[in-house]
């Protein structure tokens, strides 16, 4: 059994068992379910993963932002075991159980916003977004939804329509859902409006004046949905003044503001929720990923009057708020609070950015380093003048890191961003080893 403080160690070659499983995967798993790393995990604890061949890796992608509290936190595992022995499933919409109510209460207490709130529970981030849109439409009586270029909100038909990345997510899957309207995201490094940083926020907010005249009247818009930090889009951080202006715009036109915190929520950004970094509150928040340390669970939390605008039986589902997942979430949140993981996330983010900043001084083609807490994006370019995306170097660096025992994944619509999402329970020794591996890989690839 792993203790969680082990270091990366790559010592065993690919075994016959791994080769056999790869062949079985190819034979029986749909080709669209791809895997970027050719390993099969045996166990994981804290920030370390061990494959079936005995190789150990430091995990810097956290199951795509899920294991912020680390793999298999003991209180969470204990809560899952206890619940599984007593009740695995009952549809809450037929016969209720206390953990659904307890978790809903807890989520309304910790979600930002000084107003009465209610919650609903479902299974995935995409489901949460789907339901937030349904609730917004029911409350406002409007159909239009505004979203942002480079955004990612899921893979269902509606959430894929809200998403901005053609390949692999949208190509060939149309026609897309109607009443979806996209506007440019205020990317201060690679902005579409071609204005200086000092004028960018105002320019992106002013864009709505033209947008409402040319594309859709604001009286038709039910909600604007935004990720405080774009995930798949490249870890682009929403500027504080832009979020403030967006809130004012929504209030002016009777539009709801939805914060998609599926990836940013639960201590990832140095606060329990990323919206706590801003001086405004969203009307609805979607949350998932780190909510239950890997158990399938998500939620929509919002203003009481908005959440109650949908009649009985119109939202929900068979598995939403499964009792085992609810207990895992309650234990996860308590573990985060007891161990001050939000503070640890903020500190970890500062340390990583400082180390990568030293690399950037030697390699200016590390075009941008951006973060909110320990949600860190590192953008690679071919030329500092043109900012041409460098997907090749990102792919090569990720592979070099994997060979040495550090697991990373990419992001960005051009695939030229390395995202770092380490479990914030990372030990100092694991941090030093991971950053050493990353720095060596960057120097090796960029020095060629």
C-alpha positions, 0 to 999 in steps of 0.5 A: 500500500502506498503511504502518499509520500513516495517519490517518482520512480521509473524502473520497470519496463512495460510488462506483458500484462500491460501490453495485453491490457493495451491490446484488450483496450484496443479490441473492446473499448470504443476508439473515441475513448482514448488515453494519452498515457500508456499505463494502467494504474494499480493504486494511488495515494496523495500525489503519487500514482503507481502503475501495474508494473510498479512504476511510480509517478507524481500526479500533476493533472489530478484526474483532470482537476478531480483529486485536489485533496489527493488520491484516496484521503483516508476520511473520504475512503472511510466515509465511502466504506461506511455508506456502502455497507448501508445504502448504495442507491435510492433515487432521492426523487422517490425515497429520500436519504439524509446525506443529500439534504446535508450536502445541499445545506453545506454547499449553500453555506460555503458557496459565495454570495450573501443571499439565500440559496438552494442546491440540486445534485447530479452526476457530472459537470456537463449535467450541472451546466445543462441544469443551470441553463434549464433553471435560468431559462425557467426563471427568466422566461428567455431562451438565449445563452451567452458563452465565451470563445475558448470556453469548455462546458461539457460534451453533451449536445447542449454543453458541447454547443457552449464549448469552443474547441472544434477538434476533438470535441465538436467536429462532425457532431452537429447540428448544435443546440440553438440559442447559443451566442458566443462572445470573445473572452478577455484573454489579456495575452492572446486577445482577439480585439487587438488592444493593449492590456490597459484598454483590454477589459473596457474593450471587451465589455464595450463589445457587448454594445455591438453584440446586442445590436448585431446578434441578439437583443439582451431581452432575449438572453436568459444567462451569461455563463463564464468560467472564472478560469477557462480550463480546456481553453488554456487556463485563461483567468477572467480579469477582476474588472471584467467580472465586475462589469459582466455582473453590472451588465447582467443586472442592467438587462435582467440576465442571470450570471452563471459561474462554471466552477466545475474545475475551479471549485473546491480549493483549486484556486486558493479559495473554496471557490474561484468567485471568492476572488471577485467582488461580485457573486453569480446567480448560479454556480455549477460545481463538480470534479473535486467535490467528492474526491473522484466519486461521480457527483456535481451540483448547481447552487444558486439564489433561492428564488431562481432555483425554486422557479422550476416546478416539481419533477422537472429537474433531477435524475435517477442517480443524481446525488447518490448516497455514497457520493454525497458522503464522499463529498461531505467528507472531502469538504470537511477534509479540505476545511480541516487541513486548510487546503485552500491556503495550501493551494495558494502557496503551492501556486506561488511556488510553481509560478516562481520556479517556472518564471525562472525558466521563462527568463532563459526561454522567452518562448515560454510566452505566458505563465498564468494562474489562480492558486494552483491552477496553472497554465504555461503557454509555449510559442514559437516566436515572441513577436507573432506568438505562434502556438507551439504544440510540438514542444508541449507534446514533447515536454509532456512525454519527457516528463512522463518518462521520468515520472511526472504526469502532465496534460495539455490544454488550449484550443491550439494545444500549446499550453501545459496545465498543472493541477497538482494535488495540493497535499503534495509533499515538499520532496515531491514538489522538488522532484516534480519541478526538477523533472519539469525543468529538465524536460523543458531545457532538453526540448527547448535547447534542441 
